[in-house]
Amino acid sequence: MARGHQKELARARNEKTGAGGKPTTQKGTAAAGLTFQCPVCKAQMGDPKTYKQHFESKHPKSELPPELKDA
């Protein structure tokens, strides 16, 4: 029965520190880092360099989006 007592102590400690709320997942963390979205194919990229490379290789006939023209 010692495990039940340890579980209650851990639960109380997590509630006090705020760690008992939302579990973090790799998928959610990765999605938060994807900030650029291609207007043509809706692919998501994390940085402007990758976004520009994607756009130039996948959509060469399309005009560059305004956020890539100055980059």
QUIPE-V381142 format. One record per residue. N is the residue number from 1. RES is the residue in one letter. SS is DSSP state (H for helix, E for strand, L for the rest). OMEGA is omega in degrees with one decimal (999 if undefined). BURIAL is + if it has 9 or more other ideal C-beta (glycine too) atoms within 8 Angstrom, else -. Layout:
# QUIPE-V381142
N,RES,SS,OMEGA,BURIAL  N,RES,SS,OMEGA,BURIAL
This chain:
# QUIPE-V381142
1,M,L,179.9,-  2,A,H,-178.0,-  3,R,H,178.6,-  4,G,H,178.8,-  5,H,H,178.6,-  6,Q,H,179.5,-  7,K,H,179.3,-  8,E,H,177.7,-  9,L,H,179.3,-  10,A,H,178.8,-  11,R,H,179.2,+  12,A,H,179.7,-  13,R,H,179.3,-  14,N,H,178.1,+  15,E,H,-178.6,-  16,K,H,-178.4,-  17,T,H,179.2,-  18,G,L,-177.7,-  19,A,L,-176.5,-  20,G,L,-175.2,-  21,G,L,-173.4,-  22,K,L,175.3,-  23,P,L,178.7,-  24,T,L,178.0,-  25,T,L,178.2,-  26,Q,H,-178.3,-  27,K,H,179.7,-  28,G,H,178.9,-  29,T,H,179.2,+  30,A,H,-179.6,-  31,A,H,179.3,-  32,A,H,-179.9,-  33,G,H,-179.3,-  34,L,L,-172.9,+  35,T,L,-178.0,-  36,F,E,178.9,+  37,Q,E,179.6,-  38,C,L,-179.2,+  39,P,L,-177.7,-  40,V,L,-173.9,-  41,C,L,177.1,-  42,K,L,174.9,-  43,A,L,-177.7,-  44,Q,E,178.5,+  45,M,E,-176.0,+  46,G,L,-177.6,-  47,D,L,-175.0,-  48,P,H,179.4,+  49,K,H,178.3,-  50,T,H,179.3,+  51,Y,H,-179.7,+  52,K,H,177.5,+  53,Q,H,178.7,-  54,H,H,-175.0,+  55,F,H,-179.6,+  56,E,H,-177.8,-  57,S,H,-175.9,-  58,K,H,-176.2,+  59,H,L,-174.3,+  60,P,L,-178.6,-  61,K,L,-179.6,-  62,S,L,178.0,-  63,E,L,179.6,-  64,L,L,174.9,-  65,P,L,-177.1,-  66,P,H,-179.0,-  67,E,H,178.3,-  68,L,H,-176.8,+  69,K,H,-179.1,-  70,D,L,-178.0,-  71,A,L,999,-
